């Protein structure tokens, strides 16, 4: 059942392997990358408790030993103190430039460990082993690494491509329903931004995947990373097309900042809400039909996901404060905030031609429904 997607970046090209049992085969597939039979693995406590023994056994089958560091789970780990701890630990392990570091966890671990590998000895190779749906469909692919700052999300980091990505579909079975659905927020984004047929397939099959259908899960991961790989190859450093991958993220990042990067709102939940808001804004501006945002919201509702600002518990700031949080977004150029909007489902585009009043109107209406 294993699938392979190639990311064609010349001498930095790599493969994404997708399927069950990949942790058990980790040594077999990682060994060709190794100058010596040893790796450094950084994970979080939740993932380590569930899967670290399986990974270490899979490595040992091929004679590969592993030193391991486990960090606290959660978005707050993507911060200077944990980044400093990871880098200093790698130095203590005497990791050399020809060695391989393994990021074993969800998006937080992948981003932080990738950034640590990027700066260690001016660049050490690393392997992504994503254990959440969100990381498998999105954050483990493409080379974006980094940590958060008090001023905003992912503002400190580097582009550093992995040498290999292992997306073991078996580990998705250990996710909570909330974590799985949060990851689905990133998966559905791909259909919305560039593949209407994929979105239609998701409307018909995503519930089966959520219920445990392995073939459906593999197809979701494969199509998502195929689309991401195509865009990354065209625009690795996000000077053009790659910004499309941020559909929903301008709203999402502001909402994450407003909720303190806490469990009140998981990243993929914010993406889902952000996609719904982006389609609503597109419709208000006459760019897409009124049916499109309704269809997006209906599918997210059918998947039992967060869709509206009213689904976020606790207080939220007003629309002006949310817009100010958006202005910290990395997509701001010359003080102009760029949005990813849509002409239809499957046809997104990047624009800075979005009146502040239009954004404020959409947010005001969404906020009014919370009361």
C-alpha angles and dihedrals in degrees: 000000000000116000127194130207119188123215103207106209100142112241089002095053118134143174131245112212116200128187147074124306098025094131088059089052096043096114092049094053099036098044095080088062095053128098088189129016097257136092137184114229123198118189140149126258096254095051093041092054091051105036116007095095091052091051094047091048090049090052093045091055086071095040095259117142124203137206112204140205123187122201132191115279122243142062092285088071089071089083142104097265094054092040089053090049092051094049094046091048091052089051090049088053088054092235108187130210091257093051127095127237118202122215103206112183145041130317095295094056093041093053096043097043092044089054091048089051090048094058100033107106086342092297135357124188117253139188123217117219101178116198101184127068089238092056094043095052098038132352099051091060128067106034101262108146132168153102136259128260129205086254094057151315124303093355093138119056151082142245106255119157120217120238093226139359122212113193105186106195092199092071091061087072090070095056121107115245090252094052092047093050091046088057090048087062088070093044096053088050090071094059091046095051102042120350119057091177090056090050090052090050089051091052088057101036113021092089089056089052091050088052090056107272101158096199091051091048092051091049092051092051094043097050092044094053092041089059093044092048091052091052095043092052089053095044115012098168097043100249092138134342096023090072086072087075087069093070105146093006099103090063092035097055092049091050092048090052091047091053093046096248086284137140088271086086126016117208096249091048089054090049091053092049089044092052090051090050092046091054091045090052090047090052093047089053091051094247098120136018121274088242093065099067089043090053092048092050093045092055093047090048090049088054089053092242134146108270109159138044085248087068091066113090121226133020125327127195121250124272095266092054091048090052090051089053088052089056089068089062117121089234091070109113121185088346092305118122114222120213131196105227133171139235088194140332104304095020112087127160140182121247140165091194097098118125113230088226091060092052091045092051093053092047093045091054092046091049092048090060090061093070 
